[in-house]
Amino acid sequence: MAEFIFVHGGFHGAWCWDLLVPELARLGHVGFAMDLPVDRPDVWIDDYVRIVQDAVAGKASDDAYLVGHSYGGMIVPRVARERPLARMILLCAGFAHTSDAELAEMQAITDTESYYRWLEMDDRGRARLSRENAIAAFYHDVPPDLADWAAGQLRPHWAEAMARVGPVEPYGDRIAGIIDCADDRIFVGDTHRVLARKRYGIDPVMLPGSHSPFLSNPTLLARALDSMVR
C-alpha cells in the first residue's frame, strides 16, 4: 500500500481528485487532498506549503508520495523540503526552477499565448476562466456533464501568487516519476518530455487525453500511479 498527498493546480481544489481517490483505494492505496486558498490575495506559495503540511499532519505517513498537478508541481518540491522521506510525482506539472535559466526553459515549453488568452482578470488581481475557456484549456476530452460541473467548481487564482515563484534548491533526486498527457493544452507534449529527460533523466509515463486525467480517465491514471510506486 502507498499513500499519496495530492496537491492541486491553479484554480482547482480538493474536489478535482474525487474520482481518482476511490480508484486508488481499489488498488489498495490511500489518498489525501486539501483545498489551497488560491483565490485569496496576499497568500503566497510558501503559505500553500504550510497549508499542505497542516492538512496531512498526523494523517499521512512521512514517506507518502507528493503528487503535484500543474501549478502544484511548483509546490511539492517545497513540501518535500519539510518531508525528507517523501518522493514526488509530477502530473502534467510545471517544473520548479533552480535558476533563471531553468525558469526560461519552462516558460518556453508552456503555451502561454493560448493560456493568457483564456484568462480574464478581476478587480482584485485574480485570474479567472469562463466556462468555455476552462473546458478548452483543461477538460476538452472530459464527458460534457462532468466538464460543466468541473468548470463550475473553479475559483479565481490570485495572479501574483502564480507569477512570483522563486527558485528552489535542486530536487531531481526526489522525483519518483513524471506523468504527462498527449493532448495537454497547457504544456506542449513533446517539448515537455524532452525537458523532463534533460533536466531529470526521466522518461515521463504518457497517458492519452487532456491536462486533467483525474477527470477524463481516473482509472487509467490510478493504474499509472500504482505501477509507478510498485
CORJOUR-V51244 format. One record per pair of residues at least 4 apart in sequence whose ideal C-beta (glycine too) atoms are under 6 Angstrom apart, sorted by the first residue. I is the first residue (numbers start at 1). J is the second residue. D is the distance in whole Angstrom. If there is no record, write none. Layout:
BEGIN
i: {I & I}
j: {J & J}
d: {D & D}
END
This chain:
BEGIN
i: {1 & 1 & 2 & 2 & 3 & 3 & 3 & 3 & 4 & 4 & 4 & 5 & 5 & 5 & 5 & 5 & 6 & 6 & 6 & 6 & 7 & 7 & 7 & 7 & 7 & 8 & 8 & 8 & 8 & 9 & 9 & 9 & 9 & 10 & 10 & 11 & 11 & 11 & 12 & 13 & 14 & 14 & 14 & 15 & 16 & 17 & 17 & 17 & 19 & 20 & 20 & 20 & 21 & 23 & 23 & 23 & 24 & 24 & 24 & 27 & 32 & 32 & 34 & 36 & 36 & 37 & 38 & 39 & 39 & 41 & 41 & 43 & 44 & 45 & 48 & 49 & 49 & 52 & 53 & 56 & 60 & 62 & 63 & 64 & 65 & 65 & 66 & 66 & 66 & 66 & 66 & 67 & 67 & 68 & 68 & 68 & 68 & 68 & 68 & 69 & 70 & 70 & 73 & 73 & 73 & 74 & 74 & 74 & 76 & 77 & 77 & 77 & 80 & 80 & 80 & 87 & 87 & 88 & 88 & 89 & 89 & 90 & 91 & 92 & 92 & 92 & 95 & 96 & 97 & 97 & 97 & 98 & 98 & 98 & 109 & 109 & 109 & 109 & 111 & 111 & 112 & 118 & 118 & 118 & 119 & 120 & 121 & 122 & 125 & 126 & 126 & 127 & 127 & 128 & 129 & 129 & 131 & 133 & 134 & 134 & 134 & 135 & 135 & 135 & 136 & 137 & 138 & 138 & 139 & 139 & 139 & 140 & 141 & 141 & 141 & 142 & 142 & 142 & 142 & 146 & 150 & 159 & 160 & 172 & 175 & 177 & 178 & 178 & 178 & 179 & 179 & 180 & 180 & 180 & 181 & 181 & 181 & 182 & 182 & 182 & 183 & 183 & 184 & 184 & 186 & 187 & 188 & 193 & 195 & 196 & 196 & 196 & 205 & 207 & 207 & 209 & 209 & 209 & 210 & 212 & 213 & 213 & 214 & 214}
j: {28 & 29 & 29 & 229 & 30 & 60 & 61 & 64 & 31 & 65 & 67 & 32 & 56 & 60 & 64 & 66 & 17 & 31 & 33 & 67 & 52 & 68 & 72 & 75 & 76 & 12 & 16 & 69 & 72 & 69 & 70 & 71 & 72 & 71 & 157 & 154 & 155 & 157 & 16 & 35 & 33 & 34 & 35 & 153 & 214 & 21 & 33 & 214 & 218 & 214 & 218 & 221 & 31 & 218 & 219 & 222 & 29 & 31 & 222 & 226 & 56 & 60 & 55 & 48 & 51 & 43 & 157 & 155 & 156 & 124 & 158 & 47 & 161 & 165 & 75 & 78 & 79 & 79 & 82 & 60 & 64 & 85 & 85 & 86 & 87 & 89 & 76 & 79 & 80 & 86 & 88 & 89 & 91 & 72 & 73 & 75 & 76 & 90 & 93 & 91 & 92 & 93 & 90 & 93 & 94 & 94 & 96 & 165 & 88 & 96 & 168 & 171 & 86 & 88 & 174 & 174 & 176 & 174 & 175 & 176 & 177 & 178 & 179 & 181 & 184 & 211 & 106 & 168 & 102 & 103 & 167 & 102 & 167 & 170 & 188 & 191 & 192 & 195 & 115 & 188 & 116 & 129 & 133 & 137 & 127 & 128 & 127 & 126 & 159 & 156 & 158 & 157 & 159 & 156 & 133 & 134 & 151 & 137 & 138 & 151 & 154 & 139 & 147 & 151 & 140 & 185 & 211 & 212 & 147 & 150 & 212 & 210 & 209 & 210 & 216 & 146 & 147 & 215 & 216 & 215 & 215 & 163 & 164 & 200 & 200 & 228 & 196 & 202 & 204 & 205 & 224 & 192 & 204 & 206 & 207 & 209 & 213 & 189 & 206 & 208 & 209 & 210 & 189 & 211 & 211 & 192 & 192 & 204 & 199 & 200 & 202 & 204 & 224 & 213 & 220 & 213 & 216 & 217 & 216 & 216 & 217 & 221 & 218 & 221}
d: {5 & 6 & 5 & 4 & 5 & 5 & 5 & 4 & 5 & 5 & 5 & 5 & 5 & 5 & 5 & 5 & 5 & 6 & 4 & 5 & 6 & 5 & 4 & 5 & 6 & 4 & 5 & 6 & 6 & 5 & 3 & 4 & 5 & 4 & 5 & 5 & 6 & 5 & 5 & 5 & 4 & 6 & 5 & 5 & 6 & 5 & 4 & 6 & 4 & 4 & 4 & 6 & 4 & 5 & 5 & 4 & 4 & 5 & 5 & 5 & 5 & 5 & 4 & 5 & 6 & 5 & 4 & 4 & 5 & 6 & 5 & 5 & 6 & 5 & 5 & 5 & 5 & 5 & 6 & 4 & 4 & 4 & 4 & 6 & 6 & 6 & 4 & 6 & 6 & 5 & 5 & 5 & 6 & 3 & 4 & 6 & 4 & 6 & 5 & 5 & 6 & 6 & 5 & 3 & 4 & 5 & 5 & 5 & 5 & 5 & 5 & 4 & 5 & 6 & 5 & 6 & 4 & 5 & 5 & 5 & 5 & 5 & 5 & 6 & 6 & 5 & 5 & 5 & 4 & 4 & 5 & 6 & 5 & 5 & 5 & 4 & 5 & 6 & 6 & 6 & 6 & 6 & 4 & 5 & 5 & 5 & 6 & 5 & 6 & 4 & 5 & 5 & 5 & 4 & 4 & 4 & 4 & 6 & 6 & 4 & 6 & 5 & 5 & 6 & 6 & 6 & 5 & 5 & 4 & 6 & 6 & 5 & 5 & 5 & 5 & 5 & 4 & 5 & 5 & 6 & 6 & 6 & 6 & 5 & 6 & 4 & 5 & 5 & 4 & 5 & 6 & 6 & 4 & 6 & 5 & 5 & 6 & 6 & 6 & 5 & 6 & 5 & 6 & 5 & 5 & 4 & 6 & 5 & 6 & 6 & 5 & 5 & 5 & 5 & 6 & 6 & 4 & 6 & 6 & 6 & 5 & 4 & 6 & 6}
END
